[in-house]
Amino acid sequence: MRPEFLERANRIAADNISSQQQILKDTLDMLSAFSVDEASLASFVRDLKSLSTAISNAQSQMSAVSNVCRFVISASDRMNHEEICAYLKSLRNKIETAPYQAAKHSSGLVANGRNYATISQSEFVLTTFEQAADEDKHVTVFVMESRPLFEGRQTARALMKMGHRAVLVSDASIGIFIKEIDSAFVGADSILSDGTLINKIGSYPLAACCAASRKNFYTVTSILKYDSENTPENFINKEESANEIYANPEFEVRNFYYDKVDPRLITAIITEIGTVSPLSGFDNLDPMMMELYG
C-alpha cells in the first residue's frame, strides 16, 4: 500500500473538527482513490478492509462512519474490483444528497421571521436552513458556540452567507436565550437503539431548556447514524485532551465531546426517508439502512 493512503487514513482517523458528514465523504474519497490506484495489488481486499477498520475504530463514536465502513468491508467479501469501485461511487453520491433529502422534510418546520437555536456544526441542519432560504424564509438562529473547539462559529458564518441572522451565544447561556426561540434544530453523531441522541456536548442542556419552556427540539440527520448495537448504558463517552480546555493546567480538567439526550426530550427525528419517532419507529431502520446504503 502506498504511504499516501495510510497518511490520508490517519488524518481522517484523527479528525475531531470536521462534521461526520465531511468525514464520511473524506473516507469514501480516500477508499475510492485507493481502489482505483491499488487494484493490482494481491493484498487489495485485505488493505481495503484494513483502511476501513482503522477509520471505524478511531471514529467509533460516529455511528455513520462505523456503518459505512462495515458496509464497505462486507462489499469487499462479495464483489469484484469493478463492482467495489462502482459501489463506493454510488455510496458517495447517496451520502452527498442525503442532507438535501432530509431538508425537504425539515424545512417545512421553519417559518419566515421566526427564531431558532442550534449547536455545533451539522450539514443536515445547515442544509435545512439553506432550503428555507431558497423558499424565501429568512430567520434568526441562535448558535451555541460549541466549546472547546468552537464549531458554532463556522455555523454562524454559513448561516449569514445564506441571508439569515446568526447570533452566537455561549453554551452556558442558552437558558437565558431559550425564551427568544421557537424551536431548536440539531444534528446527530449517533442515535442509539432506544432513540437516545448522542450529539455534541451542550445538546442536553439545549434539549432540557426546550422541554422546560415547551419548545420543540428536532434532530435532523441520516438513518446511517442509527446504532442498533448500543444502548445508553453501554455507550462509552471517550475523554478528550484537557489541553483543549485549558493549556498546561495546574489543576484537574476534564473534557468530553458528547452528550446523551433522552428520547423523551426529542420532538422528532427527521431523516432522508422522512420523520422517525424518537420513542418508536426503529424496528425497520436497520433493514431500510441496508437497502438504501448497503
Backbone as CSV, one residue per row, in Angstrom:
resi,resn,N_x,N_y,N_z,CA_x,CA_y,CA_z,C_x,C_y,C_z
1,MET,0.844,-1.198,0.000,0.000,0.000,0.000,0.883,1.252,0.000
2,ARG,0.547,2.200,-0.861,1.330,3.427,-0.916,1.160,4.225,0.368
3,PRO,2.236,4.851,0.841,2.178,5.597,2.110,1.113,6.692,2.125
4,GLU,0.797,7.258,0.955,-0.152,8.366,0.928,-1.530,7.944,1.427
5,PHE,-1.894,6.679,1.197,-3.204,6.227,1.652,-3.229,6.020,3.161
6,LEU,-2.121,5.546,3.700,-2.021,5.440,5.158,-2.065,6.824,5.800
7,GLU,-1.402,7.777,5.165,-1.397,9.146,5.699,-2.803,9.742,5.651
8,ARG,-3.522,9.532,4.554,-4.892,10.058,4.449,-5.807,9.393,5.470
9,ALA,-5.642,8.085,5.634,-6.458,7.371,6.618,-6.176,7.864,8.035
10,ASN,-4.907,8.122,8.320,-4.534,8.619,9.653,-5.114,10.002,9.914
11,ARG,-5.136,10.860,8.883,-5.714,12.200,9.050,-7.214,12.106,9.321
12,ILE,-7.886,11.222,8.604,-9.330,11.041,8.815,-9.585,10.476,10.206
13,ALA,-8.765,9.522,10.614,-8.939,8.897,11.929,-8.749,9.899,13.057
14,ALA,-7.866,10.877,12.846,-7.555,11.851,13.896,-8.422,13.104,13.819
15,ASP,-9.293,13.207,12.819,-10.088,14.420,12.612,-11.146,14.552,13.710
16,ASN,-11.021,15.571,14.553,-12.001,15.807,15.611,-12.682,17.166,15.453
17,ILE,-12.578,17.749,14.247,-13.174,19.049,13.977,-14.266,18.964,12.912
18,SER,-14.011,18.223,11.834,-14.969,18.155,10.728,-16.262,17.487,11.156
19,SER,-17.344,17.828,10.456,-18.621,17.165,10.699,-18.516,15.700,10.285
20,GLN,-19.411,14.883,10.834,-19.402,13.468,10.480,-19.671,13.277,8.987
21,GLN,-20.529,14.125,8.426,-20.821,14.057,7.001,-19.550,14.281,6.190
22,GLN,-18.718,15.238,6.594,-17.467,15.502,5.883,-16.491,14.342,6.054
23,ILE,-16.440,13.768,7.243,-15.559,12.623,7.478,-15.989,11.439,6.614
24,LEU,-17.297,11.241,6.457,-17.795,10.183,5.574,-17.326,10.414,4.135
25,LYS,-17.455,11.641,3.659,-17.036,11.949,2.292,-15.533,11.743,2.123
26,ASP,-14.759,12.221,3.099,-13.301,12.060,3.023,-12.919,10.580,3.016
27,THR,-13.617,9.788,3.827,-13.343,8.350,3.889,-13.613,7.692,2.548
28,LEU,-14.760,7.985,1.952,-15.117,7.343,0.688,-14.256,7.857,-0.461
29,ASP,-13.861,9.118,-0.417,-12.942,9.630,-1.447,-11.602,8.906,-1.369
30,MET,-11.116,8.704,-0.146,-9.844,8.011,0.025,-9.957,6.556,-0.411
31,LEU,-11.031,5.866,-0.001,-11.197,4.457,-0.373,-11.386,4.296,-1.877
32,SER,-12.073,5.247,-2.512,-12.250,5.190,-3.969,-10.920,5.365,-4.686
33,ALA,-10.133,6.336,-4.232,-8.820,6.552,-4.844,-7.936,5.326,-4.657
34,PHE,-7.987,4.742,-3.471,-7.213,3.537,-3.214,-7.653,2.406,-4.141
35,SER,-8.961,2.246,-4.320,-9.480,1.154,-5.137,-9.077,1.290,-6.595
36,VAL,-8.965,2.524,-7.065,-8.542,2.748,-8.452,-7.039,2.537,-8.600
37,ASP,-6.262,3.078,-7.675,-4.805,3.079,-7.813,-4.145,1.765,-7.421
38,GLU,-4.748,1.049,-6.475,-4.078,-0.121,-5.916,-4.762,-1.435,-6.291
39,ALA,-5.574,-1.407,-7.339,-6.357,-2.588,-7.710,-5.496,-3.798,-8.051
40,SER,-4.285,-3.560,-8.551,-3.439,-4.669,-8.997,-2.772,-5.405,-7.842
41,LEU,-2.816,-4.836,-6.645,-2.169,-5.480,-5.505,-2.877,-6.775,-5.125
42,ALA,-2.089,-7.795,-4.839,-2.682,-9.050,-4.367,-3.368,-8.839,-3.023
43,SER,-2.927,-7.839,-2.288,-3.467,-7.568,-0.955,-4.587,-6.522,-0.986
44,PHE,-5.144,-6.253,-2.187,-6.111,-5.168,-2.325,-7.271,-5.287,-1.336
45,VAL,-7.932,-6.430,-1.310,-9.103,-6.596,-0.441,-8.695,-6.484,1.030
46,ARG,-7.597,-7.109,1.380,-7.129,-7.044,2.763,-6.828,-5.607,3.168
47,ASP,-6.170,-4.861,2.284,-5.810,-3.480,2.600,-7.053,-2.586,2.656
48,LEU,-8.017,-2.829,1.768,-9.267,-2.065,1.798,-9.979,-2.264,3.133
49,LYS,-10.026,-3.497,3.590,-10.633,-3.794,4.888,-9.846,-3.147,6.016
50,SER,-8.519,-3.182,5.906,-7.663,-2.623,6.955,-7.874,-1.119,7.091
51,LEU,-7.934,-0.413,5.968,-8.166,1.030,5.996,-9.537,1.347,6.600
52,SER,-10.549,0.597,6.190,-11.910,0.813,6.689,-11.992,0.547,8.182
53,THR,-11.355,-0.526,8.620,-11.391,-0.886,10.045,-10.681,0.153,10.898
54,ALA,-9.544,0.659,10.415,-8.778,1.644,11.181,-9.587,2.921,11.390
55,ILE,-10.275,3.375,10.343,-11.084,4.590,10.462,-12.290,4.335,11.358
56,SER,-12.934,3.194,11.193,-14.098,2.844,12.023,-13.725,2.800,13.498
57,ASN,-12.595,2.192,13.809,-12.170,2.085,15.211,-11.824,3.450,15.796
58,ALA,-11.171,4.288,15.003,-10.760,5.601,15.502,-11.950,6.539,15.689
59,GLN,-12.964,6.392,14.836,-14.154,7.251,14.906,-15.350,6.433,15.410
60,SER,-15.115,5.625,16.409,-16.131,4.661,16.873,-17.375,5.319,17.435
61,GLN,-17.286,6.588,17.858,-18.460,7.263,18.403,-19.302,7.928,17.321
62,MET,-18.847,7.806,16.080,-19.629,8.304,14.950,-20.235,7.103,14.233
63,SER,-21.509,6.842,14.478,-22.114,5.600,14.009,-22.205,5.517,12.492
64,ALA,-22.401,6.649,11.807,-22.484,6.599,10.348,-21.158,6.152,9.747
65,VAL,-20.058,6.612,10.318,-18.740,6.184,9.853,-18.572,4.684,10.066
66,SER,-18.967,4.204,11.236,-18.870,2.777,11.523,-19.748,1.963,10.585
67,ASN,-20.973,2.441,10.331,-21.891,1.714,9.451,-21.363,1.653,8.029
68,VAL,-20.876,2.779,7.515,-20.366,2.809,6.146,-19.137,1.919,6.009
69,CYS,-18.236,1.967,6.986,-17.052,1.098,6.928,-17.466,-0.370,6.988
70,ARG,-18.482,-0.660,7.775,-18.997,-2.038,7.841,-19.553,-2.471,6.492
71,PHE,-20.284,-1.587,5.824,-20.833,-1.918,4.509,-19.715,-2.156,3.486
72,VAL,-18.669,-1.337,3.544,-17.555,-1.485,2.595,-16.839,-2.812,2.827
73,ILE,-16.611,-3.164,4.084,-15.946,-4.430,4.402,-16.784,-5.602,3.903
74,SER,-18.100,-5.519,4.109,-18.990,-6.581,3.632,-18.978,-6.671,2.110
75,ALA,-18.986,-5.512,1.448,-18.981,-5.500,-0.016,-17.714,-6.111,-0.580
76,SER,-16.588,-5.884,0.104,-15.311,-6.409,-0.399,-15.264,-7.926,-0.375
77,ASP,-16.126,-8.564,0.437,-16.170,-10.020,0.505,-17.001,-10.642,-0.611
78,ARG,-17.872,-9.847,-1.241,-18.799,-10.439,-2.213,-18.751,-9.766,-3.584
79,MET,-17.934,-8.729,-3.755,-17.869,-8.015,-5.026,-16.487,-8.122,-5.639
80,ASN,-16.448,-8.060,-6.962,-15.147,-7.967,-7.621,-14.692,-6.506,-7.624
81,HIS,-13.487,-6.278,-8.147,-12.913,-4.941,-8.061,-13.782,-3.893,-8.755
82,GLU,-14.259,-4.195,-9.939,-15.079,-3.232,-10.675,-16.352,-2.894,-9.906
83,GLU,-16.970,-3.906,-9.314,-18.195,-3.688,-8.543,-17.930,-2.855,-7.293
84,ILE,-16.788,-3.078,-6.648,-16.431,-2.297,-5.458,-16.284,-0.819,-5.817
85,CYS,-15.590,-0.537,-6.926,-15.416,0.857,-7.358,-16.770,1.522,-7.624
86,ALA,-17.662,0.791,-8.291,-18.987,1.342,-8.586,-19.794,1.550,-7.303
87,TYR,-19.662,0.619,-6.377,-20.394,0.731,-5.107,-19.913,1.935,-4.305
88,LEU,-18.609,2.125,-4.223,-18.066,3.263,-3.479,-18.527,4.588,-4.084
89,LYS,-18.576,4.665,-5.407,-19.045,5.879,-6.078,-20.521,6.115,-5.782
90,SER,-21.317,5.057,-5.857,-22.746,5.173,-5.573,-23.001,5.590,-4.134
91,LEU,-22.254,4.995,-3.219,-22.405,5.313,-1.800,-22.040,6.772,-1.539
92,ARG,-20.989,7.242,-2.168,-20.575,8.643,-2.011,-21.670,9.593,-2.496
93,ASN,-22.290,9.260,-3.626,-23.358,10.110,-4.170,-24.567,10.131,-3.249
94,LYS,-24.919,8.995,-2.671,-26.069,8.936,-1.774,-25.828,9.750,-0.506
95,ILE,-24.610,9.681,0.019,-24.274,10.446,1.221,-24.264,11.940,0.908
96,GLU,-23.837,12.306,-0.293,-23.826,13.704,-0.709,-25.243,14.282,-0.750
97,THR,-26.202,13.490,-1.202,-27.563,14.004,-1.386,-28.442,13.840,-0.153
98,ALA,-28.034,13.042,0.826,-28.878,12.773,1.997,-29.314,14.041,2.731
99,PRO,-28.429,15.031,2.985,-28.888,16.241,3.681,-29.983,16.990,2.936
100,TYR,-29.929,16.988,1.602,-30.936,17.685,0.807,-32.270,16.947,0.865
101,GLN,-32.209,15.612,0.902,-33.440,14.841,1.031,-34.080,15.058,2.397
102,ALA,-33.254,15.110,3.440,-33.781,15.372,4.782,-34.354,16.781,4.877
103,ALA,-33.681,17.740,4.229,-34.117,19.137,4.296,-35.475,19.353,3.650
104,LYS,-35.843,18.499,2.698,-37.172,18.598,2.102,-38.257,18.386,3.158
105,HIS,-37.930,17.573,4.166,-38.882,17.306,5.250,-38.754,18.345,6.365
106,SER,-37.513,18.727,6.702,-37.308,19.584,7.873,-37.554,21.057,7.601
107,SER,-37.355,21.528,6.364,-37.505,22.958,6.092,-38.949,23.416,6.259
108,GLY,-39.890,22.494,6.167,-41.283,22.843,6.384,-41.575,23.248,7.815
109,LEU,-40.649,22.930,8.723,-40.804,23.296,10.130,-40.218,24.678,10.426
110,VAL,-39.631,25.298,9.416,-39.026,26.624,9.551,-39.998,27.656,8.976
111,ALA,-40.318,28.686,9.754,-41.242,29.734,9.323,-40.504,31.058,9.192
112,ASN,-40.856,31.811,8.184,-40.199,33.089,7.921,-40.320,34.025,9.118
113,GLY,-39.177,34.648,9.460,-39.168,35.651,10.506,-39.122,35.124,11.924
114,ARG,-39.041,33.804,12.100,-39.041,33.240,13.444,-37.611,33.012,13.927
115,ASN,-37.494,32.608,15.199,-36.183,32.432,15.842,-35.950,30.966,16.185
116,TYR,-34.726,30.502,15.941,-34.385,29.103,16.188,-33.030,29.010,16.900
117,ALA,-32.702,27.811,17.344,-31.413,27.590,18.005,-30.764,26.344,17.440
118,THR,-29.434,26.318,17.485,-28.692,25.125,17.106,-27.370,25.113,17.861
119,ILE,-26.630,24.035,17.706,-25.331,23.896,18.361,-24.365,23.182,17.436
120,SER,-23.099,23.522,17.543,-22.032,22.866,16.808,-22.209,23.065,15.309
121,GLN,-21.796,22.091,14.514,-21.847,22.204,13.060,-22.438,20.923,12.486
122,SER,-23.567,21.034,11.831,-24.230,19.888,11.220,-24.608,20.247,9.794
123,GLU,-24.153,19.455,8.844,-24.505,19.706,7.447,-26.003,19.562,7.227
124,PHE,-26.628,18.649,7.986,-28.077,18.445,7.843,-28.842,19.671,8.335
125,VAL,-28.410,20.253,9.433,-29.066,21.463,9.949,-28.819,22.636,9.013
126,LEU,-27.584,22.804,8.563,-27.285,23.908,7.645,-28.069,23.774,6.341
127,THR,-28.218,22.562,5.846,-28.979,22.364,4.615,-30.459,22.659,4.830
128,THR,-30.959,22.391,6.039,-32.334,22.751,6.377,-32.542,24.255,6.239
129,PHE,-31.620,25.040,6.804,-31.752,26.492,6.723,-31.428,27.011,5.327
130,GLU,-30.580,26.293,4.590,-30.316,26.662,3.200,-31.586,26.473,2.366
131,GLN,-32.263,25.362,2.587,-33.518,25.105,1.878,-34.568,26.158,2.244
132,ALA,-34.616,26.525,3.531,-35.555,27.556,3.969,-35.279,28.880,3.256
133,ALA,-33.995,29.243,3.127,-33.628,30.481,2.433,-34.051,30.422,0.966
134,ASP,-33.892,29.250,0.340,-34.315,29.078,-1.047,-35.822,29.252,-1.192
135,GLU,-36.545,28.998,-0.109,-38.006,29.157,-0.094,-38.404,30.556,0.384
136,ASP,-37.426,31.483,0.398,-37.646,32.867,0.831,-38.113,32.961,2.274
137,LYS,-37.593,32.071,3.095,-37.845,32.135,4.530,-36.535,32.499,5.213
138,HIS,-36.496,33.680,5.815,-35.275,34.157,6.458,-35.531,34.310,7.948
139,VAL,-34.609,33.805,8.746,-34.851,33.637,10.177,-33.646,34.103,10.984
140,THR,-33.826,34.104,12.287,-32.730,34.321,13.221,-32.372,32.988,13.863
141,VAL,-31.084,32.666,13.897,-30.632,31.426,14.517,-29.644,31.754,15.629
142,PHE,-29.993,31.370,16.847,-29.071,31.482,17.977,-28.157,30.253,17.931
143,VAL,-26.864,30.491,17.760,-25.896,29.405,17.573,-25.047,29.273,18.833
144,MET,-25.172,28.157,19.531,-24.284,27.881,20.657,-22.893,27.602,20.101
145,GLU,-21.895,28.234,20.666,-20.568,28.235,20.041,-19.891,26.872,20.035
146,SER,-20.306,25.967,20.917,-19.818,24.587,20.922,-18.351,24.489,21.336
147,ARG,-18.131,24.729,22.611,-16.791,24.584,23.172,-16.443,23.104,23.332
148,PRO,-15.136,22.724,23.298,-13.980,23.622,23.316,-13.442,24.011,21.943
149,LEU,-14.007,23.446,20.851,-13.409,23.688,19.539,-14.139,24.750,18.730
150,PHE,-15.263,25.277,19.236,-15.938,26.442,18.661,-16.444,26.237,17.235
151,GLU,-16.980,25.039,16.946,-17.527,24.802,15.607,-18.714,25.711,15.300
152,GLY,-19.384,26.187,16.360,-20.539,27.050,16.161,-20.211,28.328,15.394
153,ARG,-18.978,28.773,15.476,-18.581,29.984,14.754,-18.658,29.758,13.242
154,GLN,-18.270,28.563,12.810,-18.374,28.234,11.383,-19.835,28.171,10.962
155,THR,-20.671,27.618,11.840,-22.097,27.545,11.542,-22.689,28.938,11.394
156,ALA,-22.324,29.846,12.300,-22.846,31.218,12.236,-22.444,31.895,10.930
157,ARG,-21.201,31.702,10.510,-20.749,32.302,9.246,-21.550,31.748,8.060
158,ALA,-21.770,30.440,8.070,-22.508,29.811,6.970,-23.951,30.312,6.922
159,LEU,-24.582,30.467,8.075,-25.961,30.957,8.121,-26.055,32.387,7.586
160,MET,-25.077,33.217,7.933,-25.079,34.597,7.444,-24.969,34.635,5.924
161,LYS,-24.141,33.760,5.346,-23.992,33.728,3.889,-25.296,33.344,3.200
162,MET,-26.146,32.591,3.907,-27.455,32.214,3.349,-28.460,33.356,3.423
163,GLY,-28.125,34.395,4.181,-29.048,35.508,4.339,-29.810,35.499,5.640
164,HIS,-29.499,34.569,6.526,-30.139,34.530,7.833,-29.378,35.425,8.818
165,ARG,-30.016,35.768,9.915,-29.353,36.471,11.015,-28.823,35.413,11.980
166,ALA,-27.537,35.435,12.246,-26.916,34.489,13.176,-26.500,35.231,14.439
167,VAL,-26.848,34.664,15.592,-26.482,35.239,16.884,-25.674,34.194,17.649
168,LEU,-24.371,34.418,17.799,-23.518,33.479,18.511,-23.656,33.695,20.014
169,VAL,-23.910,32.605,20.755,-24.049,32.702,22.210,-23.190,31.616,22.853
170,SER,-22.778,31.847,24.080,-22.001,30.836,24.796,-22.897,29.653,25.124
171,ASP,-22.301,28.481,25.228,-23.071,27.282,25.531,-23.843,27.419,26.835
172,ALA,-23.207,28.017,27.834,-23.810,28.090,29.162,-24.961,29.082,29.255
173,SER,-25.122,29.935,28.224,-26.139,30.988,28.311,-27.464,30.612,27.654
174,ILE,-27.592,29.378,27.191,-28.802,29.027,26.432,-30.062,29.189,27.278
175,GLY,-29.959,29.020,28.592,-31.124,29.202,29.459,-31.677,30.607,29.409
176,ILE,-30.816,31.583,29.141,-31.257,32.971,29.025,-31.981,33.206,27.706
177,PHE,-31.448,32.610,26.637,-31.965,32.893,25.301,-33.119,31.987,24.880
178,ILE,-33.387,30.943,25.642,-34.401,29.972,25.224,-35.763,30.628,25.037
179,LYS,-36.053,31.685,25.804,-37.360,32.346,25.693,-37.515,33.072,24.363
180,GLU,-36.398,33.322,23.671,-36.456,34.047,22.413,-36.603,33.139,21.195
181,ILE,-36.491,31.821,21.386,-36.539,30.922,20.230,-37.892,30.209,20.147
182,ASP,-38.210,29.755,18.938,-39.435,28.981,18.721,-39.172,27.485,18.811
183,SER,-38.016,27.042,18.326,-37.642,25.633,18.416,-36.157,25.500,18.114
184,ALA,-35.628,24.293,18.319,-34.200,24.034,18.100,-34.027,22.923,17.068
185,PHE,-32.972,23.051,16.268,-32.596,22.029,15.294,-31.145,21.637,15.568
186,VAL,-30.896,20.350,15.781,-29.533,19.867,15.974,-29.285,18.672,15.068
187,GLY,-28.023,18.377,14.849,-27.649,17.178,14.115,-27.540,16.004,15.066
188,ALA,-26.800,14.987,14.649,-26.609,13.808,15.483,-25.274,13.167,15.143
189,ASP,-24.592,12.705,16.166,-23.438,11.836,15.935,-23.873,10.382,15.923
190,SER,-24.854,10.062,16.763,-25.440,8.718,16.774,-26.856,8.800,17.326
191,ILE,-27.677,7.843,16.915,-28.970,7.587,17.545,-28.894,6.156,18.068
192,LEU,-28.929,5.996,19.379,-28.786,4.668,19.965,-30.061,3.853,19.791
193,SER,-29.992,2.582,20.170,-31.072,1.639,19.869,-32.410,2.028,20.477
194,ASP,-32.390,2.788,21.582,-33.648,3.195,22.216,-34.087,4.591,21.813
195,GLY,-33.378,5.216,20.862,-33.723,6.563,20.425,-32.943,7.657,21.106
196,THR,-32.054,7.313,22.043,-31.219,8.318,22.692,-30.305,8.989,21.661
197,LEU,-30.252,10.314,21.717,-29.395,11.075,20.812,-28.011,11.258,21.422
198,ILE,-26.985,10.961,20.650,-25.609,11.304,21.006,-25.199,12.461,20.100
199,ASN,-24.882,13.585,20.709,-24.504,14.756,19.918,-23.541,15.612,20.730
200,LYS,-23.034,16.658,20.115,-22.006,17.493,20.735,-22.427,17.969,22.121
201,ILE,-21.471,18.010,23.023,-21.708,18.452,24.395,-22.406,19.810,24.376
202,GLY,-23.424,19.959,25.196,-24.277,21.144,25.171,-25.633,20.861,24.583
203,SER,-25.765,19.720,23.888,-27.052,19.351,23.290,-28.083,19.018,24.364
204,TYR,-27.633,18.361,25.449,-28.576,18.025,26.514,-29.128,19.278,27.199
205,PRO,-28.286,20.250,27.604,-28.856,21.473,28.183,-29.829,22.179,27.239
206,LEU,-29.529,22.179,25.932,-30.432,22.794,24.968,-31.764,22.049,24.936
207,ALA,-31.709,20.713,24.898,-32.938,19.923,24.875,-33.735,20.100,26.166
208,ALA,-33.036,20.126,27.300,-33.713,20.289,28.588,-34.380,21.662,28.683
209,CYS,-33.705,22.693,28.196,-34.284,24.037,28.199,-35.513,24.092,27.287
210,CYS,-35.433,23.437,26.139,-36.587,23.391,25.240,-37.770,22.701,25.918
211,ALA,-37.509,21.586,26.580,-38.590,20.860,27.249,-39.208,21.699,28.356
212,ALA,-38.358,22.367,29.146,-38.862,23.179,30.253,-39.673,24.370,29.754
213,SER,-39.324,24.866,28.565,-40.013,26.032,28.004,-41.079,25.640,26.983
214,ARG,-41.303,24.336,26.839,-42.301,23.810,25.898,-42.013,24.246,24.467
215,LYS,-40.743,24.149,24.105,-40.312,24.428,22.737,-39.930,23.105,22.066
216,ASN,-40.099,23.019,20.765,-39.766,21.798,20.033,-38.252,21.656,19.881
217,PHE,-37.799,20.406,19.959,-36.381,20.078,19.804,-36.287,19.004,18.728
218,TYR,-35.776,19.390,17.551,-35.720,18.484,16.403,-34.284,18.028,16.145
219,THR,-34.152,16.766,15.769,-32.884,16.230,15.282,-33.014,15.984,13.786
220,VAL,-32.114,16.555,13.004,-32.095,16.351,11.552,-30.829,15.575,11.223
221,THR,-30.992,14.396,10.650,-29.836,13.521,10.487,-30.117,12.455,9.437
222,SER,-29.212,11.507,9.302,-29.355,10.391,8.368,-29.651,9.105,9.131
223,ILE,-30.349,8.190,8.481,-30.567,6.888,9.122,-29.254,6.131,9.290
224,LEU,-28.200,6.574,8.594,-26.881,5.969,8.803,-26.376,6.191,10.226
225,LYS,-26.933,7.177,10.919,-26.494,7.470,12.286,-27.109,6.503,13.302
226,TYR,-28.023,5.652,12.859,-28.670,4.724,13.789,-27.703,3.619,14.189
227,ASP,-27.566,3.429,15.499,-26.668,2.425,16.069,-27.504,1.408,16.839
228,SER,-27.836,0.316,16.178,-28.719,-0.684,16.786,-28.017,-1.527,17.849
229,GLU,-26.690,-1.418,17.925,-25.926,-2.264,18.840,-25.781,-1.668,20.235
230,ASN,-25.851,-0.343,20.340,-25.532,0.302,21.605,-26.753,0.887,22.301
231,THR,-26.715,0.842,23.620,-27.724,1.439,24.483,-27.060,2.548,25.292
232,PRO,-27.838,3.389,25.970,-27.211,4.420,26.812,-26.294,3.831,27.880
233,GLU,-26.608,2.627,28.324,-25.813,2.007,29.380,-24.436,1.574,28.900
234,ASN,-24.329,1.112,27.647,-23.015,0.643,27.197,-22.302,1.633,26.269
235,PHE,-22.901,2.808,26.083,-22.207,3.844,25.306,-21.038,4.392,26.123
236,ILE,-19.861,4.393,25.530,-18.653,4.881,26.211,-18.319,6.268,25.677
237,ASN,-18.379,7.242,26.570,-18.060,8.624,26.201,-16.564,8.850,26.405
238,LYS,-15.836,8.847,25.304,-14.375,8.937,25.367,-13.937,10.306,25.873
239,GLU,-12.999,10.324,26.805,-12.489,11.581,27.334,-11.387,12.118,26.421
240,GLU,-11.452,13.419,26.156,-10.512,14.054,25.239,-9.449,14.833,26.007
241,SER,-8.534,15.441,25.263,-7.402,16.139,25.869,-7.855,17.328,26.712
242,ALA,-7.322,17.418,27.939,-7.630,18.553,28.815,-7.077,19.847,28.261
243,ASN,-6.009,19.772,27.465,-5.373,20.977,26.932,-6.283,21.745,25.980
244,GLU,-7.315,21.079,25.444,-8.252,21.780,24.575,-9.077,22.797,25.353
245,ILE,-9.238,22.553,26.655,-9.996,23.468,27.503,-9.076,24.471,28.184
246,TYR,-7.945,23.976,28.658,-7.024,24.849,29.407,-5.618,24.278,29.235
247,ALA,-4.757,25.030,28.565,-3.414,24.537,28.264,-2.554,24.475,29.528
248,ASN,-1.884,23.360,29.702,-0.961,23.153,30.830,-1.582,23.526,32.182
249,PRO,-2.721,22.940,32.503,-3.407,23.315,33.744,-2.663,22.826,34.985
250,GLU,-2.787,23.585,36.071,-2.198,23.185,37.344,-3.225,22.474,38.218
251,PHE,-4.403,22.237,37.649,-5.468,21.529,38.359,-6.127,20.563,37.382
252,GLU,-6.990,19.729,37.888,-7.627,18.714,37.048,-8.627,19.355,36.093
253,VAL,-8.562,18.961,34.823,-9.503,19.423,33.807,-10.041,18.203,33.088
254,ARG,-11.354,18.155,32.869,-11.962,17.028,32.152,-12.706,17.543,30.926
255,ASN,-12.616,16.772,29.845,-13.103,17.236,28.554,-13.794,16.086,27.817
256,PHE,-15.092,16.226,27.603,-15.855,15.259,26.817,-16.509,15.980,25.646
257,TYR,-16.650,15.278,24.519,-17.239,15.889,23.331,-18.752,15.663,23.222
258,TYR,-19.268,14.602,23.864,-20.621,14.174,23.535,-21.569,14.202,24.723
259,ASP,-22.821,14.537,24.416,-23.934,14.488,25.357,-24.869,13.350,24.980
260,LYS,-25.602,12.845,25.966,-26.701,11.921,25.726,-28.001,12.672,25.967
261,VAL,-28.915,12.627,25.004,-30.209,13.285,25.127,-31.297,12.226,25.137
262,ASP,-32.044,12.176,26.221,-33.123,11.208,26.375,-34.147,11.382,25.246
263,PRO,-34.626,10.287,24.644,-35.583,10.417,23.535,-36.863,11.147,23.915
264,ARG,-37.204,11.177,25.205,-38.414,11.889,25.639,-38.265,13.398,25.499
265,LEU,-37.036,13.871,25.313,-36.799,15.306,25.123,-36.781,15.695,23.644
266,ILE,-36.872,14.714,22.754,-36.772,14.951,21.315,-38.178,14.958,20.707
267,THR,-38.516,16.027,20.011,-39.835,16.125,19.382,-39.944,15.183,18.199
268,ALA,-38.929,15.167,17.335,-38.937,14.298,16.152,-37.522,14.158,15.620
269,ILE,-37.276,13.021,14.972,-36.023,12.789,14.258,-36.355,12.811,12.771
270,ILE,-35.742,13.734,12.046,-36.070,13.942,10.636,-34.901,13.465,9.790
271,THR,-35.167,12.574,8.852,-34.115,11.920,8.077,-34.390,12.016,6.582
272,GLU,-33.499,11.423,5.798,-33.675,11.399,4.354,-34.865,10.561,3.917
273,ILE,-35.375,9.692,4.797,-36.543,8.873,4.444,-37.816,9.412,5.093
274,GLY,-37.732,10.531,5.800,-38.896,11.100,6.453,-38.692,11.221,7.953
275,THR,-39.797,11.349,8.675,-39.759,11.563,10.118,-39.857,10.242,10.867
276,VAL,-38.987,10.103,11.870,-38.955,8.909,12.715,-39.283,9.328,14.141
277,SER,-40.158,8.601,14.794,-40.482,8.918,16.184,-39.296,8.583,17.074
278,PRO,-38.925,9.477,18.015,-37.790,9.179,18.898,-38.093,8.098,19.923
279,LEU,-39.356,7.789,20.138,-39.735,6.785,21.140,-40.130,5.460,20.514
280,SER,-40.173,5.399,19.195,-40.515,4.154,18.496,-40.051,4.309,17.060
281,GLY,-40.500,3.445,16.192,-40.188,3.614,14.782,-38.816,3.134,14.373
282,PHE,-38.118,2.404,15.266,-36.777,1.937,14.935,-36.748,0.485,14.436
283,ASP,-37.880,-0.175,14.474,-37.918,-1.601,14.138,-37.398,-1.880,12.731
284,ASN,-37.682,-0.988,11.799,-37.330,-1.242,10.400,-36.119,-0.453,9.918
285,LEU,-35.478,0.296,10.824,-34.389,1.169,10.370,-33.182,0.388,9.861
286,ASP,-32.823,-0.693,10.539,-31.661,-1.462,10.086,-31.851,-2.012,8.684
287,PRO,-32.973,-2.724,8.388,-33.144,-3.197,7.012,-33.279,-2.064,5.999
288,MET,-33.886,-0.937,6.402,-34.001,0.195,5.472,-32.632,0.798,5.185
289,MET,-31.784,0.868,6.217,-30.437,1.373,6.023,-29.649,0.448,5.096
290,MET,-29.794,-0.853,5.289,-29.103,-1.813,4.426,-29.607,-1.692,2.980
291,GLU,-30.902,-1.515,2.821,-31.467,-1.437,1.481,-30.997,-0.178,0.754
292,LEU,-30.920,0.936,1.491,-30.563,2.207,0.878,-29.071,2.357,0.666
293,TYR,-28.264,1.901,1.634,-26.827,2.166,1.606,-25.955,0.916,1.488
294,GLY,-26.491,-0.231,1.866,-25.636,-1.415,1.955,-25.505,-2.180,0.669
